[in-house]
Amino acid sequence: ILSLGMEIRRNAVLDALIDAFEPQFVYERSDSMLRIEEGLNQRSGLLYGELPEELIITSAGVKYHVDVAHGQKTGFFFDQRENRLALERYAKGVKRALDLFSYTGGFTLHLLKGGAKVVYAVDRSRPAIELLKQNVELNGYSSQRVLTFVKDVFEFLEEMSLAGEKFDLIVIDPPSFAKKRKDIGEALGAYRTLHEKAIALLNDGGYIATFSCARYISEADLIGSFYVAARRLGKSFYLVEHLHQAKDHPVLVGFPESESLKGLLLKHKFSPSD
Ligand SMILES: C[S@@+](CC[C@H](N)C(=O)[O-])C[C@H]1O[C@@H](n2cnc3c(N)ncnc32)[C@H](O)[C@@H]1O
């Protein structure tokens, strides 16, 4: 619960959850800094039922260990469910994929499922990468198909480019770089760097999926940032798919900020004469 309006309805929300889902447990993660702005304290803990010691969920046909109490957000990023399935469809024939800001492997696992031979997964959170490794095993994939890096993505990209490494498919799913309106300029700067470095590491004819979960960064901003980076490197791309938050994260008409997640799937336009 992030806002005072919802806080006032907290008990009604809890009753509705129990009625609608008959859940094993309900665990509150009202621990966002945004609550401070609303004059609310941060709070988290078990509200109903019993939290199992080890929780395994299935999302879009893939199993994940989830740490509800300590993981990021609710422990899992459900808003990317349909986009992971979309990427799975492009993974066939991919020799080397790169999952930037991988968290516990949402995209990594779908890329493996879709047929990517090897996936490089990068996140600066060690607990997230540890869970990612467990998730690879849980889904029956060989650990040799996944190379993990507990590292800052910007540093990682620098190192890969110095080493002359290349990838066939790259996913860029960063945290919100613009939590407030005043952060927009800085966020666009970060995207410019990410897009330029990712494009430089992409094999001819490869794919890049880029996402923004920042409410203040629009799809047009994302396209603009990508276009400027591609032009600077003298490359052209097709916009193959517009990607959005999953349907159970509805967008309220008249409240554009409720469209939090937007993404682009782009394919490098390559002809042998290039
Ligand atoms: C939106 S989540 C990614 C979700 C993930 N793609 C999935 O499908 O579950 C953003 C992730 O970026 C990581 N992160 C944030 N800043 C980072 C940085 N500078 N370098 C590496 N990882 C970073 C966080 O630890 C977090 O796991």
The ligand as a Tripos MOL2 file, in Angstrom:
@<TRIPOS>MOLECULE
LIG
   27    29     1     0     0
SMALL
NO_CHARGES

@<TRIPOS>ATOM
      1 C1         13.0490   -4.0690  -12.4280 C.3       1 LIG1
      2 S1         14.1680   -5.1470  -11.6090 S.3       1 LIG1
      3 C2         14.4750   -6.3350  -12.8610 C.3       1 LIG1
      4 C3         13.4430   -7.4560  -12.9290 C.3       1 LIG1
      5 C4         13.8620   -8.6540  -13.7420 C.3       1 LIG1
      6 N1         14.2280   -8.3090  -15.1020 N.3       1 LIG1
      7 C5         12.7990   -9.7320  -13.7230 C.2       1 LIG1
      8 O1         12.3210  -10.1240  -14.8090 O.co2     1 LIG1
      9 O2         12.4150  -10.1920  -12.6330 O.co2     1 LIG1
     10 C6         15.6370   -4.1960  -11.5680 C.3       1 LIG1
     11 C7         16.8920   -4.9500  -11.0490 C.3       1 LIG1
     12 O3         18.0180   -4.1000  -11.2870 O.3       1 LIG1
     13 C8         18.9780   -4.3010  -10.2630 C.3       1 LIG1
     14 N2         19.8600   -3.1110  -10.3180 N.ar      1 LIG1
     15 C9         19.5580   -1.8320  -10.0250 C.ar      1 LIG1
     16 N3         20.5740   -0.9980  -10.3690 N.ar      1 LIG1
     17 C10        21.5520   -1.7950  -10.8920 C.ar      1 LIG1
     18 C11        22.8330   -1.5370  -11.4500 C.ar      1 LIG1
     19 N4         23.3310   -0.2840  -11.5410 N.pl3     1 LIG1
     20 N5         23.5670   -2.5780  -11.9040 N.ar      1 LIG1
     21 C12        23.0960   -3.8510  -11.8020 C.ar      1 LIG1
     22 N6         21.8600   -4.1540  -11.3100 N.ar      1 LIG1
     23 C13        21.1100   -3.1410  -10.8610 C.ar      1 LIG1
     24 C14        18.1720   -4.5040   -9.0200 C.3       1 LIG1
     25 O4         18.9200   -5.2610   -8.0740 O.3       1 LIG1
     26 C15        16.9370   -5.2760   -9.5850 C.3       1 LIG1
     27 O5         17.1390   -6.6590   -9.4250 O.3       1 LIG1
@<TRIPOS>BOND
     1     1     2 1
     2     2     3 1
     3     2    10 1
     4     3     4 1
     5     4     5 1
     6     5     6 1
     7     5     7 1
     8     7     8 2
     9     7     9 1
    10    10    11 1
    11    11    12 1
    12    11    26 1
    13    12    13 1
    14    13    14 1
    15    13    24 1
    16    14    15 ar
    17    14    23 ar
    18    15    16 ar
    19    16    17 ar
    20    17    18 ar
    21    17    23 ar
    22    18    19 1
    23    18    20 ar
    24    20    21 ar
    25    21    22 ar
    26    22    23 ar
    27    24    25 1
    28    24    26 1
    29    26    27 1
@<TRIPOS>SUBSTRUCTURE
     1 LIG1         1 GROUP 0 **** ****
